[in-house]
């Protein structure tokens, strides 16, 4: 069975699209990404939350915003805070390494 995972950051420019790209080639995973800011490249939608089995946010502040804005859609959803600060460029080696250490433990 395919596990659907959603990565969320602020702008959907650096961290969440990197995570989506890193894990999109893994067998048994479907990946998507979005941002919480109004001007994000891809703004988070209710449909994405409903679709996802597991939601990864980069920072606690993202978890808080997610809970405020989409509370009624988060019932039964696993939301995991990765604790990855906004200090990286898209596909930066250090970011990819962090993601590969932190994410797999939460995958089936």
C-alpha positions in Angstrom: 0.0 0.0 0.0 1.3 3.4 -0.9 1.9 5.9 1.9 1.0 9.5 1.0 3.3 12.1 2.7 3.0 15.8 2.6 5.9 18.2 3.4 5.1 21.7 4.6 7.3 24.8 5.2 6.7 28.5 4.9 7.2 29.5 1.2 7.4 26.0 -0.5 10.6 27.2 -2.1 13.4 25.4 -0.3 12.8 22.9 2.4 9.5 21.2 1.5 10.2 21.0 -2.2 13.6 19.5 -1.4 12.0 16.9 0.8 9.4 16.1 -1.8 12.1 15.6 -4.4 14.3 13.5 -2.1 11.5 11.1 -1.2 9.5 11.0 -4.4 11.7 8.3 -5.9 11.2 6.0 -2.9 9.1 2.9 -3.6 5.7 2.9 -1.8 5.6 6.7 -1.3 3.6 9.4 -2.9 4.9 12.8 -2.0 3.6 16.4 -2.2 4.7 19.7 -0.7 3.2 23.1 0.1 3.8 26.3 2.0 1.8 28.0 4.7 2.5 31.6 3.6 -0.1 33.4 1.5 2.5 33.9 -1.2 3.9 30.4 -1.2 4.8 28.8 -4.5 2.1 26.1 -3.7 -0.2 27.3 -1.0 -1.4 24.5 1.3 -4.9 23.3 0.5 -7.5 21.3 2.4 -7.4 18.7 -0.4 -3.7 18.1 0.3 -4.3 17.5 4.0 -7.2 15.2 3.3 -5.0 13.3 0.8 -2.0 12.8 3.1 -1.5 9.9 5.5 1.5 11.7 7.2 2.3 15.4 7.3 5.8 16.6 8.0 6.3 20.2 9.0 9.8 21.8 9.2 9.2 23.8 12.4 7.0 23.9 15.5 5.6 27.3 14.2 4.3 25.5 11.1 2.6 22.9 13.3 0.9 25.7 15.2 -0.3 27.5 12.0 -1.5 24.2 10.5 -3.5 23.4 13.7 -5.1 26.9 13.7 -6.0 27.0 10.0 -6.9 23.4 9.3 -7.9 22.0 12.7 -11.1 20.2 11.6 -9.2 18.4 8.8 -6.3 17.1 11.0 -8.3 14.5 13.0 -6.5 11.1 12.7 -3.6 12.7 10.8 0.0 12.2 11.9 1.8 15.5 12.0 5.5 15.4 12.6 7.7 18.3 13.4 11.2 17.8 11.9 12.9 20.7 13.6 14.7 21.9 10.4 15.4 25.6 10.4 15.1 27.9 7.3 18.9 27.9 6.9 19.2 25.9 3.6 19.0 26.4 -0.1 17.0 24.1 -2.4 18.6 20.6 -2.6 21.5 21.7 -0.4 23.6 18.7 0.7 23.2 19.5 4.4 19.4 19.7 4.1 19.2 16.5 2.1 21.3 14.7 4.7 19.1 16.0 7.6 16.0 14.9 5.8 17.4 11.4 5.2 18.2 11.1 8.9 14.9 12.5 10.3 12.1 11.3 7.9 12.6 7.5 7.4 11.9 6.6 11.0 8.3 7.8 10.5 7.7 5.9 7.3 6.2 2.5 7.1 
